[in-house]
Amino acid sequence: MREDEKEKQRSRRRAQAHGCLYEIEQTCREQLSNLQTQLETAKTEVQKPFPREAELNTKTARLEELNSLLNLDHKEPEIVDAEPDEDQRPPERRRPQLER
């Protein structure tokens, strides 16, 4: 290739790279704008009162009450004896018969 053709190719590549970078920048700017809008919307929503807060508090209190009642029986684990019952023992392992 001649020197002027090489320079034209380099120039085209630079232009393509510049175009790609410009597209990426535009995409990022659009995404940033969208995220900023979402952030402002979220800030507004957080300031609004929760419409069912009283119901949530009542049900949370009831749930805590029920959980405490359910845990009355589980204060400490009970150990009766260390050996399992006969019907609860694991079955003995069979040893394979090897030929000699």
C-alpha positions in Angstrom: 0.0 0.0 0.0 1.1 3.5 -0.6 1.6 5.9 2.2 -1.4 8.1 1.2 -3.7 5.1 1.2 -2.5 4.1 4.7 -3.2 7.6 5.9 -6.7 7.5 4.5 -7.3 4.1 6.3 -6.1 5.6 9.6 -8.3 8.6 9.1 -11.4 6.4 8.4 -10.6 4.3 11.5 -10.3 7.4 13.6 -13.6 8.7 12.3 -15.3 5.3 13.0 -13.9 5.2 16.5 -15.0 8.8 17.1 -18.5 7.9 15.9 -18.7 4.9 18.2 -17.5 6.9 21.1 -20.1 9.6 20.4 -22.9 6.9 20.3 -21.7 5.5 23.6 -21.6 8.9 25.1 -25.2 9.7 24.0 -26.5 6.4 25.3 -24.8 7.0 28.7 -26.3 10.6 28.9 -29.8 9.2 28.2 -29.3 6.5 30.9 -28.1 9.1 33.3 -31.0 11.4 32.6 -33.4 8.5 33.1 -31.8 7.5 36.4 -31.9 11.1 37.6 -35.7 11.2 36.9 -36.2 7.9 38.7 -34.2 9.3 41.7 -36.4 12.4 41.9 -39.6 10.3 41.6 -38.3 8.0 44.4 -37.5 11.0 46.7 -41.1 12.2 46.2 -42.6 8.8 46.9 -40.6 8.4 50.1 -42.1 11.6 51.5 -45.6 10.3 51.1 -47.2 8.6 54.2 -47.7 4.8 54.0 -51.5 4.4 53.6 -51.7 1.1 55.5 -49.2 1.8 58.3 -51.7 1.3 61.1 -52.7 -2.1 59.7 -49.0 -3.0 59.3 -48.3 -2.1 63.0 -51.3 -4.1 64.2 -50.4 -7.2 62.3 -46.7 -6.9 63.2 -47.6 -6.8 66.9 -49.9 -9.8 66.5 -47.2 -11.7 64.7 -44.7 -11.0 67.5 -47.3 -12.2 70.0 -47.9 -15.4 68.1 -44.2 -16.1 67.7 -43.6 -15.6 71.4 -46.4 -18.1 72.2 -45.0 -20.6 69.7 -41.6 -20.4 71.3 -42.8 -21.1 74.8 -42.2 -24.8 74.3 -38.8 -24.4 72.8 -36.8 -22.7 75.6 -34.3 -25.5 76.0 -33.8 -28.7 74.0 -34.8 -31.8 76.1 -32.4 -34.7 76.3 -34.0 -37.9 77.5 -31.3 -40.5 76.9 -28.3 -40.8 74.7 -29.2 -44.0 73.0 -31.9 -44.2 70.3 -34.8 -46.6 70.6 -34.5 -50.0 69.1 -36.8 -49.2 66.2 -34.9 -46.0 65.5 -31.4 -47.5 65.2 -30.0 -47.4 61.7 -29.9 -50.7 59.9 -26.7 -52.6 59.9 -24.6 -52.3 56.8 -24.3 -55.4 54.7 -20.8 -56.4 53.9 -20.2 -57.6 50.4 -19.3 -61.3 50.1 -15.9 -61.4 48.6 -14.6 -64.5 46.8 -11.3 -65.9 47.8 
